[in-house]
Amino acid sequence: MTVPQELTVPALAPSGTGTGPRGAGPSRARLWLLRAAFALPAAAFVVLMFLDVEPTVVGGAAIGLVLVLMLAKVPVAVCMTVPALLGLYALHGTRAAENLLGSIVFDSAAQWTLSVLPMFVLMGLLLWKSGITSAIYTAASHWLGWLPGGLGVATNVAGAGLSAVTGTSVGSTHALARNGIPEMLRRGYDRRLAVGSVAVASLSGHLIPPGILMVVYAGIAQVPVGPQLLAGIGPGILITVACCAMIVALSVTRPALAGRDRSALARAEPEEPRPTWGDRWRSALAIWPMVALIGLVLGTMFLGVFTATEAGAAGALGAVLLTFWFRRGNRPLAAMGAATAETVRSMGGIFFLLVGATALSRLLSVSGLADGFADWVAELGLGRIGFLVLMIGAYLVMGTFLESLAMLLLTVPLLLPVLESLDISPIWFGVFVVLLCEVGMLTPPVGILAFIIHGITKEPDVNGGQEISLGDIFRAITWFFPVILAVLFLLIAFPDIVGFVPAQMGE
């Protein structure tokens, strides 16, 4: 089994390679035409930086330039680094830009907290290539298929399990779409419930450890990686349970959606024999090595036996051993080499993104824009709850034209001073903002996960002869928005949902 290209983290960010949500992306000629169309507004922001204006205006012009470059599909790291350098040069001359270039790469990448990242990426890639992840969906469907909408419920539980392996929502969505959608369609499920179940199964992708966005956030916010990763366990389980409950409710109130009315049963293929208890236990035993490995990684962090980096190293070593065992006789060294190469490529992209985020953060600090934004929020008198509700609306809007990693890198440096003034825990906010970014990956018109699912459903062996439109996918996603918003408000009202597990960590 090979790892889809979307599994790697750089693919989550807008790039200038032409790879976009639709998979194929625009042609090179169309890409350059798009960039030419944004040349004039980009030039206007550059000119504004060098006018005799307040430093905060320079910072605001840099943010505007970042957004224009992102819309023009320039690589995200370049989108943030170039405006930051121009802004520092406009404010303090050549020496400031030279000092930034001389220190930023080391300052961004040489952080002990980030050393865990390549370990988790390598662990996920190795487990994927070992083939063990293909058994997760089988086990979930055997144990949960009896529920109303049971295959949709199984898809969400399998998504949570895959999240603990891949660390990305894109990787788990790719696997679930290929396994879950054709199976649900064969059982008479409505196409909208089939694709919607797969789409929302991604929401725990970066919350359940080892979520890659969580580690990136920890690097930007300068918070401990171990507590940040463990903080996502409670909300990750909560959003999975909420979506499963919604699937069951839809299946009970509208039986046709889950293939439980007469017309749907007539269309469905003959039902396979219900799994026996022997089948269930065999499917559970098939995934025990992965469960044991994830338990080792999380358990040692929770008990304080290992630091996050040591736990990641232990997980990577365990994944190496599992790869050699499950791929014995099937070129295990080739799988190792491919996983290592993809890890290096992914980490290069991640660290380049962190360089850009650090550069932009420096400019926001020097220009006074970050502190000015914090003062403006304080003057509004919103308080903690009002600010967080405002953030929900802001991220849902940003999700219509930006992707998750871009939103995280662009907004967190600006928001950190606000968190301190409102007494919001940066670890709690990390979980909250990562979940909002995950929701943003579903919202139209960007909705990268919706486009990935749409691309997969075009394949005849997936769609079963049914035409599934992009509109079907977005409509199905809207069914789940009430429970998603309910989870967000629960996190605001009961912050201990996030803080409980980290608070129990051993010293």
C-alpha positions in Angstrom: 0.0 0.0 0.0 1.4 3.4 -0.9 0.8 6.7 0.9 -1.3 9.2 -1.1 0.5 12.4 -1.9 -2.2 14.3 0.2 -0.9 12.6 3.4 2.1 14.9 3.5 1.6 18.2 5.3 2.8 20.6 2.7 -0.1 19.5 0.5 -2.4 21.1 3.0 -1.2 24.5 2.2 -1.8 26.5 -1.0 1.1 26.1 -3.3 2.4 27.4 -6.5 2.8 24.0 -8.1 -0.7 24.0 -9.4 -1.9 21.4 -6.9 -5.2 22.6 -5.5 -8.2 21.2 -3.9 -9.5 19.7 -7.1 -6.4 17.5 -7.4 -5.3 18.4 -10.9 -5.1 22.1 -10.2 -4.9 24.9 -12.8 -2.6 24.6 -15.8 0.7 26.5 -15.7 -0.6 29.1 -18.1 -3.8 29.7 -16.1 -1.7 29.8 -12.9 0.4 32.6 -14.2 -2.7 34.5 -15.5 -4.1 34.2 -12.0 -0.9 35.7 -10.5 -0.9 38.4 -13.1 -4.4 39.4 -12.1 -3.3 39.9 -8.5 -0.1 41.8 -9.5 -1.7 45.3 -9.2 -3.2 44.9 -5.7 0.1 43.3 -4.6 2.0 46.3 -5.9 -0.4 48.6 -4.2 0.3 47.1 -0.8 4.1 47.2 -1.4 3.9 50.9 -2.3 1.8 51.6 0.8 4.6 50.0 3.0 7.1 52.6 1.7 4.9 55.7 2.1 5.3 57.9 5.1 2.7 56.1 7.3 2.4 54.7 10.8 4.3 51.4 11.6 0.9 49.7 12.2 -0.2 50.7 8.7 3.0 48.9 7.4 2.1 45.8 9.3 -1.5 46.0 8.0 -0.2 46.4 4.4 2.0 43.3 4.9 -1.0 41.3 6.1 -2.9 42.5 3.0 0.0 41.4 0.8 0.1 38.0 2.4 -3.6 37.4 1.6 -3.2 38.6 -2.0 -0.2 36.3 -2.6 -2.2 33.4 -1.0 -5.1 34.0 -3.3 -2.6 34.1 -6.2 -1.5 30.6 -5.2 2.0 31.6 -4.3 3.6 29.0 -1.8 2.5 29.9 1.7 6.0 30.2 3.1 6.9 32.7 0.4 3.6 34.5 1.1 4.6 35.3 4.6 8.4 35.7 4.3 8.5 38.2 1.5 6.0 40.7 3.0 7.8 40.4 6.4 11.1 41.2 4.8 9.7 44.2 2.9 7.9 45.5 5.9 11.1 45.3 8.1 13.1 47.0 5.3 10.5 49.8 5.0 10.5 50.4 8.8 14.2 50.0 9.7 16.2 49.7 6.6 18.6 47.1 5.2 20.2 46.1 8.6 16.8 44.9 10.0 16.2 42.7 6.9 19.7 41.3 7.0 19.4 40.5 10.7 16.2 38.7 10.1 17.6 36.7 7.3 20.7 35.8 9.4 18.8 34.4 12.3 15.3 33.4 11.2 16.1 29.9 9.9 17.9 28.8 13.0 15.4 30.5 15.4 12.5 28.9 13.6 13.7 25.3 13.2 16.2 24.8 16.1 13.5 24.3 18.7 13.5 21.2 20.9 9.7 21.2 20.9 9.7 20.6 17.1 12.0 17.6 17.3 8.9 15.4 17.9 7.4 16.3 14.5 9.6 14.1 12.2 9.2 11.2 14.6 5.4 11.3 14.4 5.4 11.9 10.6 7.7 8.9 10.1 5.6 6.7 12.5 2.4 7.5 10.5 4.0 6.9 7.1 5.5 3.6 8.3 2.2 2.3 9.8 0.4 3.3 6.6 2.9 1.5 4.4 2.9 -1.6 6.6 -0.8 -2.1 5.6 -2.1 -2.3 9.1 -4.3 0.7 8.7 -6.5 -1.0 6.2 -7.8 -3.2 9.0 -9.1 -0.3 11.1 -12.3 0.2 8.9 -13.0 -3.5 8.9 -12.8 -3.7 12.7 -15.0 -0.6 13.2 -17.7 -1.9 10.7 -17.8 -5.3 12.4 -18.3 -3.8 15.8 -20.6 -0.9 15.0 -22.4 -1.9 11.8 -25.5 -3.0 13.7 -26.4 0.6 14.7 -28.8 2.7 12.6 -26.5 4.2 10.1 -23.9 1.8 11.4 -21.5 2.0 8.5 -21.5 5.8 8.8 -20.8 5.5 12.5 -18.0 3.0 11.8 -16.5 5.4 9.3 -16.3 8.1 11.9 -14.8 5.8 14.5 -12.3 4.5 12.0 -11.5 8.1 11.2 -10.6 8.7 14.8 -8.4 5.6 14.7 -6.7 6.6 11.5 -6.1 10.1 13.0 -3.9 8.4 15.7 -1.8 6.9 12.9 -1.6 9.5 10.1 -1.7 12.7 12.1 -3.6 14.4 9.2 -7.2 14.6 8.2 -6.3 14.5 4.5 -4.6 11.1 4.8 -7.5 9.5 6.8 -10.1 11.0 4.5 -8.4 9.5 1.4 -8.5 6.1 3.0 -12.1 6.3 4.4 -13.5 7.6 1.1 -12.1 4.6 -0.8 -13.3 2.0 1.7 -16.4 3.6 3.2 -18.3 5.2 0.3 -18.6 2.2 -2.0 -19.6 -0.1 1.0 -22.3 2.3 2.1 -23.6 2.7 -1.4 -23.8 -1.0 -1.9 -25.9 -1.2 1.3 -28.4 1.3 -0.1 -27.2 4.4 1.8 -28.1 7.7 0.3 -25.1 9.2 -1.5 -25.2 12.3 0.7 -25.0 10.5 4.0 -22.2 8.3 2.6 -20.0 11.3 1.6 -21.1 13.4 4.6 -20.0 10.6 7.0 -16.6 10.5 5.4 -16.2 14.3 5.4 -16.9 14.8 9.1 -14.8 11.8 10.0 -11.8 14.0 9.3 -12.7 16.5 12.1 -10.6 14.6 14.7 -7.7 14.3 12.3 -5.5 16.9 13.9 -7.0 16.7 17.4 -6.2 13.1 18.4 -2.5 12.7 18.9 -0.2 12.9 17.0 -1.9 15.8 15.2 0.5 17.6 13.0 -1.3 20.9 13.2 -1.1 20.7 17.0 2.7 20.4 16.9 2.9 23.3 14.4 0.7 25.4 16.7 2.9 24.5 19.7 6.0 25.7 17.8 4.4 29.0 16.9 2.9 29.6 20.4 5.9 28.3 22.2 4.0 25.9 24.4 5.0 22.4 25.5 4.3 19.8 22.9 3.3 17.0 25.2 0.4 18.8 27.0 -0.7 20.3 23.7 -1.0 16.9 22.1 -2.8 15.3 25.0 -5.2 18.3 25.2 -6.7 17.2 21.9 -7.8 13.8 23.1 -11.0 14.9 24.9 -12.3 17.2 22.1 -11.3 14.7 19.5 -13.4 12.0 21.1 -16.2 14.5 21.7 -16.5 15.6 18.1 -16.4 12.0 16.9 -19.2 11.0 19.3 -21.3 14.0 18.3 -21.0 13.2 14.6 -21.8 9.6 15.3 -24.9 10.6 17.3 -26.0 12.9 14.4 -25.6 10.0 11.9 -27.8 7.7 14.1 -30.4 10.5 14.5 -30.6 11.1 10.8 -30.9 7.3 10.2 -33.7 7.0 12.7 -35.7 10.0 11.6 -35.1 9.5 7.8 -34.6 5.7 7.3 -34.1 6.1 3.6 -30.8 7.9 4.2 -29.3 4.7 5.7 -30.9 2.3 3.3 -33.6 1.2 5.9 -36.8 1.9 3.9 -38.3 -0.4 1.2 -37.1 1.5 -1.8 -33.6 1.7 -0.5 -33.6 -2.0 0.4 -34.7 -2.8 -3.1 -31.8 -0.9 -4.6 -29.2 -2.3 -2.3 -27.2 -5.4 -3.0 -28.0 -8.5 -1.0 -26.8 -8.0 2.5 -23.8 -9.9 3.6 -24.1 -12.1 6.6 -23.9 -10.2 9.9 -20.5 -10.5 11.5 -20.2 -13.2 14.1 -18.5 -12.6 17.4 -15.6 -14.5 16.1 -15.4 -12.1 13.1 -15.4 -9.2 15.5 -12.7 -10.5 17.8 -10.5 -11.5 14.8 -10.9 -8.0 13.3 -10.0 -6.5 16.7 -6.9 -8.7 17.0 -5.8 -7.6 13.6 -5.2 -4.1 14.8 -3.9 -4.8 18.3 -0.2 -3.9 17.3 -1.3 -0.5 16.2 -3.4 0.1 19.3 -0.6 -1.1 21.5 1.9 1.3 19.8 -0.4 4.3 20.1 -1.1 3.4 23.7 2.7 3.2 24.3 3.2 6.7 22.8 0.4 8.4 24.6 0.7 6.4 27.9 4.4 7.3 28.3 3.7 10.9 27.7 0.7 10.9 30.1 2.6 9.2 32.9 5.6 11.5 32.4 7.9 8.5 31.6 8.9 10.0 28.3 9.0 13.5 26.9 7.0 14.1 23.7 10.2 13.7 21.7 11.2 10.5 23.4 7.6 9.1 23.0 7.7 10.0 19.3 11.1 8.3 18.9 9.7 5.2 20.6 6.7 5.3 18.4 8.9 5.6 15.3 11.0 2.6 16.4 7.9 0.6 17.0 6.5 1.5 13.6 9.8 0.3 12.1 9.5 -3.1 13.8 5.9 -3.4 12.7 6.7 -2.5 9.1 9.4 -5.2 9.0 6.9 -7.7 10.5 3.9 -7.0 8.4 5.9 -6.5 5.2 8.2 -9.5 5.7 8.9 -10.9 2.3 7.4 -7.8 0.6 10.3 -5.4 0.4 10.2 -3.9 3.9 13.4 -1.9 3.2 11.8 -0.3 0.2 8.9 0.8 2.4 11.4 2.2 5.0 13.2 4.1 2.3 10.1 5.6 0.8 8.7 6.6 4.2 12.0 8.2 5.2 12.2 10.2 2.0 8.6 11.4 2.3 9.3 12.4 5.9 12.3 14.5 4.9 10.3 16.2 2.2 7.4 16.9 4.5 9.7 18.3 7.2 11.4 20.5 4.7 8.0 22.0 3.8 6.9 22.3 7.4 10.1 24.1 8.5 9.9 26.5 5.5 6.4 27.3 6.6 7.6 28.0 10.2 10.3 30.3 8.9 7.6 32.3 7.2 5.4 32.4 10.3 8.3 33.5 12.4 9.2 36.3 10.0 5.6 37.6 9.9 5.4 37.4 13.7 8.6 39.5 14.0 7.1 42.2 11.7 3.8 42.2 13.6 5.7 42.7 16.8 8.0 45.4 15.5 5.2 47.3 13.8 3.1 47.2 16.9 0.2 45.7 15.0 -0.1 42.7 17.3 -0.3 44.8 20.4 -2.6 47.3 18.7 -4.9 44.5 17.8 -4.9 43.3 21.4 -5.8 46.8 22.6 -8.6 47.1 20.0 -10.1 43.8 21.2 -9.8 45.0 24.8 -11.6 48.3 23.9 -14.5 46.3 22.3 -15.2 44.9 25.8 -16.1 41.5 24.4 -14.7 39.4 27.1 -13.6 35.8 26.8 -16.8 34.4 25.5 -17.6 37.2 23.1 -14.0 37.0 21.6 -14.2 33.3 21.1 -17.7 33.5 19.4 -16.2 36.2 17.2 -13.3 33.8 16.4 -15.8 31.1 15.3 -17.4 33.4 12.8 -14.0 34.7 11.6 -12.5 31.3 11.0 -15.6 30.0 9.3 -15.3 33.0 6.9 -11.6 32.5 6.4 -12.2 28.9 5.7 -14.2 29.8 2.6 -10.9 31.0 0.9 -8.0 29.8 3.0 -6.8 26.4 4.0 -6.2 25.2 7.5 -2.4 25.5 7.7 -2.5 29.0 6.1 -5.1 30.1 8.6 -3.1 28.8 11.5 0.2 30.4 10.4 -1.4 33.7 9.5 -3.6 34.3 12.6 -1.9 32.8 15.6 1.0 35.3 15.8 -1.6 38.1 15.7 -3.8 36.5 18.4 -1.3 35.5 21.0 -1.2 38.9 22.8 -5.0 38.9 22.9 -5.1 35.5 24.7 -2.9 36.8 27.4 -5.1 39.9 27.9 -8.3 37.8 28.1 -6.7 35.1 30.3 -7.2 32.4 27.7 -4.9 29.4 28.0 -2.7 29.1 24.9 -3.0 25.3 25.1 -6.8 25.5 25.3 -6.8 27.9 22.4 -4.6 25.6 20.4 -7.2 22.9 20.5 -10.0 25.4 19.7 -8.3 27.0 16.7 -7.1 23.6 15.3 -10.7 22.4 15.4 -11.9 25.6 13.7 -9.2 25.0 11.0 -10.5 21.5 10.5 -14.0 22.8 10.0 -12.6 25.3 7.6 -11.3 22.4 5.4 -15.0 21.5 4.9 -16.5 24.9 4.1 -17.1 26.0 0.5 -15.8 27.2 -1.8 -12.3 25.9 -0.9 -13.2 22.9 1.2 -10.2 20.9 0.3 -11.5 17.7 1.9 -14.8 18.1 -0.1 -12.8 18.4 -3.3 -10.7 15.3 -2.4 -13.8 13.3 -1.7 -15.4 14.6 -4.9 -12.3 13.5 -6.9 -12.4 10.0 -5.4 -16.1 9.6 -6.1 -15.6 10.1 -9.8 -14.0 6.6 -9.9 -16.5 3.9 -11.0 -15.4 1.4 -8.3 -16.2 4.0 -5.7 -19.5 5.6 -6.9 -21.1 2.4 -7.9 -22.6 4.0 -11.0 -24.2 6.9 -9.1 -23.3 10.5 -10.0 -22.2 12.4 -6.9 -21.8 16.1 -7.3 -19.8 18.6 -5.3 -23.2 20.1 -4.3 -24.2 16.8 -2.8 -21.1 16.8 -0.6 -21.5 20.4 0.6 -25.2 19.8 1.4 -24.3 16.7 3.4 -21.7 18.6 5.4 -24.3 21.3 6.3 -26.3 18.6 8.1 -23.5 18.3 10.6 -22.9 22.0 11.3 -25.3 22.2 14.2 -23.5 19.5 16.2 -20.1 21.0 15.2 -21.2 24.4 16.6 -22.6 22.6 19.7 -19.1 21.1 20.3 -17.4 24.4 19.9 -19.7 26.1 22.4 -19.3 23.2 24.8 -15.5 23.7 24.7 -16.1 27.4 25.5 -18.5 26.7 28.3 -16.5 23.8 29.8 -12.8 24.4 29.1 -11.9 21.4 31.3 -12.9 19.2 28.4 -9.6 20.3 26.9 -7.5 20.7 30.1 -8.5 17.6 32.0 -6.0 15.1 30.4 -3.0 17.4 30.4 -3.7 18.3 34.0 -3.4 14.6 34.9 0.1 14.2 33.3 2.8 12.8 35.5 5.7 15.0 36.3 
